[in-house]
């Protein structure tokens, strides 16, 4: 019964999206006109996951560099918008509360006023088209709509679909091609920009972490900074506290003077304190996403399960040890030095700490100074 209802839902969505597609302005299939003046305005739609937004920053940068105004407006949520703070390639950030009908109404009114030349759907990893996408594009009324689904009438500038085998970034690159970008000649590293005040607050925490282990002056070993994040995006990807402790205790024994900070989601503060206390690390609360970003940006190395923190490490080019479910390797942090453990166990708690310990040893040996 549930399967039949699902099929009915898919069929109904396809019908009404096709109907909406026919109502959209512009030719059914076309290419972008030359971007010759500042009236050529682009809206990039990317509003669900933090890690996806971080990866999208390189795409935003390369599109922005190809248009006269040098900036791209972005449709985001309150959760993902902090990724874009201070980004010189981002113009206006339009905020959407995805669970609020009122917010959708306000966004659609604003889209009518903004009169974008091009709207780009950056969500290549979702089902063919999000239900809300046709409504947003209809409200925007842009004559040019870039997307990666060949059968969706809502896009009239279509690019190849992502094959879900190559890295996610490889699929995203196609979205820049209609703007005249040659994917092989530009940098695709994501970026996060920190304000001076954010760096200063993070430096104060690292100083405190260093003072905590200053008494451990016997012996050498790495003295560069290690940031440890406990939290993951889903409970099934959350490595147990005990295994974090066992792994980090070995690292601490070999690097007694290394400043170490442990962070996690606010709901996991008890675990953060517990792990930190066992390895002479400083537990730090990060109630705001930018707090976590500032610690990543000022660390020397990062150890994290699969989460937005791994993509932040990529954006700051920080050597990292990342625990990643094997099937999620296409979503691995892009072009990041260090090591990825692609675990294939049924649950991450089955991943033996000895395997992670050895990988952390290699990270410290290579990048710990």
PESUL-V209407 format. One record per helix or strand. SS is the DSSP state (alpha for helix, beta for strand). FROM is the first residue (numbers start at 1). LEN is the number of residues. If there is no record, write none. Layout:
BEGIN
ss->[SS	SS]
from->[FROM	FROM]
len->[LEN	LEN]
END
This chain:
BEGIN
ss->[alpha	beta	alpha	beta	alpha	beta	alpha	beta	alpha	beta	beta	alpha	alpha	alpha	beta	alpha	alpha	beta	alpha	beta	alpha	beta	alpha	beta	alpha	beta	alpha	alpha]
from->[2	42	50	72	81	90	101	118	131	144	157	168	183	196	226	235	241	260	266	282	289	301	308	319	326	338	348	353]
len->[22	4	15	5	4	6	14	4	10	4	2	10	3	17	4	3	14	4	13	2	10	5	8	7	6	6	3	15]
END
